[in-house]
Amino acid sequence: MLDMQYFADMEARIPKNSVRTRFAPSPTGYMHVGNLRTALYTYLIARHEKGTFILRIEDTDQGRFVEGATDVIYRTLAECGLEHDEGPDVGGPVAPYIQSERRDTYGKYAELLVERGHAYRCFCEKAESAEDAGEFDRGDDPCRSLSKEESDARAASGAPFVIRQRIPHEGMTTFHDASFGDVTVENKTLDDQVLIKRDGMPTYNFANVIDDHLMGITHVVRGSEYLSSAPKYNLLYEAFGWDVPVYVHCSPVMRDAQHKMSKRNGDPSYEDLKAEGYLTPAILNYVALLGWSPRGEIAEKEFFTLPELVEAFDLAGISKSPAIFDIDKLKYFNANYIRSMTPEEFLEAAKPEIEKAVGTGFDCALIASLLQQRCEKLTDIGPQIDFLAALPEYGEELFANKKAKTDSEVSLRMLREARPVLAALDDWTAEGVRNALVPLAEKLEVKNATLLWPVRIAISGRAVTPGGAYEICQLLGREESLARIDRAIAMLSK
């Protein structure tokens, strides 16, 4: 006999009368863009409605479990500011929040469905993959028509079985989605999906229904690939006599018009984008607009802080059309965020990349000030400043510049004039170097550029640099700057 008090007690624990959403990732090793979007939308719905945002770890598929993947989930949510109110690490009124720790719960609810005739034990030999996928020809399985007595007896004898949902042969099932509206399917097109596998673990399709109800989830955000499973979810809710949550199915994020984004195809995860130099706020802002658009007075607005997204987000703005992930568009967002940072914020963000490129012996604040308007992403930093750590090989053709009116001969003369002036300089700062070289150009009766071009080429070995000769001299220091000028004079003297 089933303990009906158990089910009554479980119902009594469910929080009610407020919006409750959940982000329920599988611990598979990384946070892809579509997953991050689901987390963000789930968070925004909860915060917009002054509700509760829950983290649940769905680890029923142990074959896909990756060690350390749960830490990736925690770290990503924390970096993105998507703070959850309940979850495995913070607890809550409907714990536990890890599915593998709720195993006994699913078995009891499956048996309740068997008791009510909405599910049945299947003793047929099936491949594990078929059980997981729910691939089953209903008409070929004799177990569907087993009497309850025979089914109970075979189970009691120790015969292995799965528990399958008993889908009605007749009629239609209709569900409503916030994005796609009403969707109706014929029940005869649905299969008797597996609810509990032979090892006692639930399938994803069963566990998420049980957990969503017992955790009081009011809005379920997931990918549109689950639209085909929604009728079976609805039939489960009806079988238990439970209210159906609001479904929000989001169309996929695509790499192009034909292909979904996929890690196996080399498409970036959140951590990949961070490693490529994209800022978390820019990533979040862009991801929010992959399938959602603001409406009304802010319909044309592109740039949103997280609090602004919370204020603006509504379900009506979610699109049914697939979203194309455009890396150039993300780069545009990221560049805007970089430009909008305070100098102190940019220095903090840029410092790791600066030190990776040139070490710790340089003035990071000065370097950052030269780079902020020249970067679209943080990884643009290294290639622009690596000449500071080591002078690159370059040819004397770099000294020729029509606008500066220089060639090898002119450059050699300019460097020979500049060298002693710089060597005698007491104030080795950008301002001090400027105060020395500008009067020298006037004395030589040449434009400033005619003097400064060869100096900058000599100390950088680059035609394009962040900052000019003054700043580069300050960064390199007296000894290194003069050594590089000497090297250039030697080159041009041959």
Secondary structure by P-SEA (a helix, b strand, c coil): ccaaaaaaaaaaaccccbbbbbbcccccccccaaaaaaaaaaaaaaaaacbbbbbbbbcccccccccaaaaaaaaaaaaacccccccccccccccccccccaaaaaaaaaaaaaaaccbbbbcccccaaaaaaccccccccccccccaaaaaaaaaaccbbbbbbbcccbbbbbbbbccccbbbbbccccccccccccccccccccaaaaaaaaacccbbbbccccccaaaaaaaaaaaacccccbbbbbcccccccccccccccccccaaaaaaacccaaaaaaaaaaccbbbcccccccccccaaaaaacccccccccbbbbbcaaaaaaaaaaaaaaccaaaaaaaaaaaaaaccccccaaaaaaaacccccccccccccccccccccccccccccccccccccaaaaaaaaaaaaaaaaacccccaaaaaaacaaaaaaacccaaaaaaaaaaaacccccccccaaaaaaaacaaaaaaaaaaaaaaaac
